[in-house]
Amino acid sequence: DLALFPLSPLRLFFFYLAAPPLLIAIILFYATENNAITTSNWSLNQSDLIRAKNILNNTSSAKQQSLVLSENDLNIALSFLLNHYIHSTSKITVKKQQLQFKISLLLTNNPFGKYFNFSFNLTKHAGYPVINTLQIGRIKIADEFAGLIVESIIEYTPLKEFYILAAQHIRSLEIHPNGLTISYISSADIDLKSTMSLNNTNYQSVIFYQQNISSIIAQHDPKWRLSLADLLQPLFKQAYQRSTAITAPSENRAVLIAISTYVNKREIQAFLPFDISPVTERQYSASLYRRTDMAKHFMASAVLAATGVSTLANFLGQEKELADAKQGSGFSFIDLAGDRAGLRFGTTAVSASEARVFQKRMTNIKDYTAFMPEVRDLPENMSHGVFKQRFESVYSTKYQAMLKKIDHRIAQLPIYQ
């Protein structure tokens, strides 16, 4: 094994900057290996999915909450998160008041070794979580630098945003013989139940827009499909008339919540402080490009983005498509495009600098092509095997290229010009 001598972070930076290619090659040789350090392959079953949904839909009104995770929960969660981005195996073991992590990432087209292996322990010291005993391949890292290096690895991966979310809200970690207890603070933006009380202006705004939805549905010609634009355009017009530059973000948020209580009904109900939806004698499914599923994806992501959880919306949208690939209708880039378009829409609608202008633009739209691009040419109905064959993983170059194509089409929409 190779022990990494304790250089300061600044010296370490200049060391790597000046290191000749041969030295870098030697480091890579010691950091990679031909065999994985763990062969554990955790996978989500139906009961795991149900447990995950129960955790996400926690309706506790307490500001500080606790989440108890068993060793099995921890392994499922880590495997699920890592395999969204790269083929890997991992194992967490709870032992003597510490969590032992072993992770193997499969490398492709690499002359040094097939696997990037690393392991470390997570313990508590003076009330704070501490990372030690870090080993990368055959390189042992001094404990003084273990935490810094692990954080640096996360910094340059898609896990960065989830790490930031955790750092913002987690207040304490308690490691016990059977697993881990996390105490965290609920986000004020996510907690709609507390921010929309019965006497709250936000609540009254939602009720106002729901009443207008009821009127729109009552007057809708049943011979025609109900376009999502038939709901968004008139409600944003009313929002423009009712609000100022200061109140526009909250008014737009109320519009999106009200429309989602009609379009997504059951899906959004768990996040609301009241058990109502627009009272309508008739029910017409809203659609985009003649697809009701696309409208549901769009509105669900728009509401999550408008309430400050765009990272969660992006992750859940991707997770749903991967789940569909394994046991549902198949992975669909079309539905994923609906998620991403909704994210952009919701984020822009509540932006302090753009909300007012956005209202005016929405007032003048002619149809849904103003806010949802044509994406029906994208791949869909892909089984898990087909998705793996064509795109490997959600971290592959091909997959990322598809996301860039979708985002480019969204960026070119009239509503964002």
Secondary structure as the mmCIF struct_conf table of DSSP 4:
data_model
#
loop_
_struct_conf.conf_type_id
_struct_conf.id
_struct_conf.beg_label_comp_id
_struct_conf.beg_label_asym_id
_struct_conf.beg_label_seq_id
_struct_conf.end_label_comp_id
_struct_conf.end_label_asym_id
_struct_conf.end_label_seq_id
STRN STRN1 LEU A 2 LEU A 4
HELX_LH_PP_P HELX_LH_PP_P1 PHE A 5 PHE A 5
HELX_RH_AL_P HELX_RH_AL_P1 PRO A 9 ALA A 18
HELX_RH_AL_P HELX_RH_AL_P2 PRO A 21 ALA A 31
STRN STRN2 THR A 32 GLU A 33
BEND BEND1 ASN A 34 ASN A 35
BEND BEND2 ILE A 37 ILE A 37
HELX_RH_AL_P HELX_RH_AL_P3 GLN A 46 LEU A 56
TURN_TY1_P TURN_TY1_P1 ASN A 57 ASN A 57
BEND BEND3 LYS A 63 LYS A 63
STRN STRN3 GLN A 64 SER A 70
HELX_RH_AL_P HELX_RH_AL_P4 GLU A 71 LEU A 82
TURN_TY1_P TURN_TY1_P2 ASN A 83 TYR A 85
BEND BEND4 ILE A 86 ILE A 86
STRN STRN4 SER A 88 LYS A 95
TURN_TY1_P TURN_TY1_P3 LYS A 96 GLN A 97
STRN STRN5 GLN A 98 LEU A 106
BEND BEND5 THR A 108 ASN A 109
BEND BEND6 PRO A 111 PHE A 112
BEND BEND7 LYS A 114 LYS A 114
STRN STRN6 TYR A 115 HIS A 125
TURN_TY1_P TURN_TY1_P4 ALA A 126 GLY A 127
STRN STRN7 TYR A 128 ILE A 136
TURN_TY1_P TURN_TY1_P5 GLY A 137 ARG A 138
STRN STRN8 ILE A 139 ILE A 141
HELX_LH_PP_P HELX_LH_PP_P2 ALA A 142 ALA A 142
HELX_RH_AL_P HELX_RH_AL_P5 ASP A 143 GLU A 155
TURN_TY1_P TURN_TY1_P6 TYR A 156 TYR A 156
BEND BEND8 THR A 157 THR A 157
TURN_TY1_P TURN_TY1_P7 PRO A 158 LEU A 159
HELX_RH_AL_P HELX_RH_AL_P6 LYS A 160 HIS A 169
STRN STRN9 ILE A 170 HIS A 176
TURN_TY1_P TURN_TY1_P8 PRO A 177 ASN A 178
STRN STRN10 GLY A 179 ILE A 185
HELX_LH_PP_P HELX_LH_PP_P3 SER A 186 SER A 187
TURN_TY1_P TURN_TY1_P9 ALA A 188 ILE A 190
HELX_RH_AL_P HELX_RH_AL_P7 LEU A 192 THR A 195
BEND BEND9 MET A 196 MET A 196
TURN_TY1_P TURN_TY1_P10 LEU A 198 ASN A 199
HELX_RH_AL_P HELX_RH_AL_P8 THR A 201 GLN A 219
TURN_TY1_P TURN_TY1_P11 PRO A 222 LYS A 223
BEND BEND10 TRP A 224 TRP A 224
STRN STRN11 LEU A 226 SER A 227
TURN_TY1_P TURN_TY1_P12 LEU A 228 LEU A 228
HELX_RH_AL_P HELX_RH_AL_P9 ALA A 229 ARG A 242
TURN_TY1_P TURN_TY1_P13 ALA A 245 THR A 247
HELX_RH_AL_P HELX_RH_AL_P10 ALA A 248 VAL A 263
TURN_TY1_P TURN_TY1_P14 ASN A 264 LYS A 265
HELX_RH_AL_P HELX_RH_AL_P11 ARG A 266 GLN A 269
TURN_TY1_P TURN_TY1_P15 ALA A 270 PHE A 271
BEND BEND11 PRO A 273 PHE A 274
BEND BEND12 GLU A 281 ARG A 282
STRN STRN12 ALA A 286 SER A 287
STRN STRN13 LEU A 288 LEU A 288
TURN_TY1_P TURN_TY1_P16 TYR A 289 ARG A 290
STRN STRN14 ARG A 291 ARG A 291
HELX_RH_AL_P HELX_RH_AL_P12 THR A 292 ALA A 306
TURN_TY1_P TURN_TY1_P17 THR A 307 GLY A 308
HELX_RH_AL_P HELX_RH_AL_P13 SER A 310 GLN A 327
BEND BEND13 GLY A 328 SER A 329
STRN STRN15 PHE A 331 PHE A 331
HELX_RH_AL_P HELX_RH_AL_P14 PHE A 333 ALA A 349
TURN_TY1_P TURN_TY1_P18 VAL A 350 VAL A 350
TURN_TY1_P TURN_TY1_P19 ALA A 352 GLU A 354
HELX_RH_AL_P HELX_RH_AL_P15 ALA A 355 THR A 363
TURN_TY1_P TURN_TY1_P20 ASN A 364 ASN A 364
BEND BEND14 ASP A 367 ASP A 367
HELX_RH_3T_P HELX_RH_3T_P1 TYR A 368 ALA A 370
TURN_TY1_P TURN_TY1_P21 PHE A 371 PHE A 371
BEND BEND15 MET A 372 MET A 372
TURN_TY1_P TURN_TY1_P22 ARG A 376 ASP A 377
BEND BEND16 LEU A 378 LEU A 378
BEND BEND17 ASN A 381 ASN A 381
STRN STRN16 MET A 382 MET A 382
HELX_RH_AL_P HELX_RH_AL_P16 HIS A 384 PHE A 391
BEND BEND18 SER A 393 SER A 393
TURN_TY1_P TURN_TY1_P23 VAL A 394 TYR A 395
BEND BEND19 SER A 396 SER A 396
HELX_RH_AL_P HELX_RH_AL_P17 THR A 397 ALA A 411
TURN_TY1_P TURN_TY1_P24 GLN A 412 GLN A 412
BEND BEND20 LEU A 413 LEU A 413
HELX_RH_3T_P HELX_RH_3T_P2 PRO A 414 TYR A 416
#
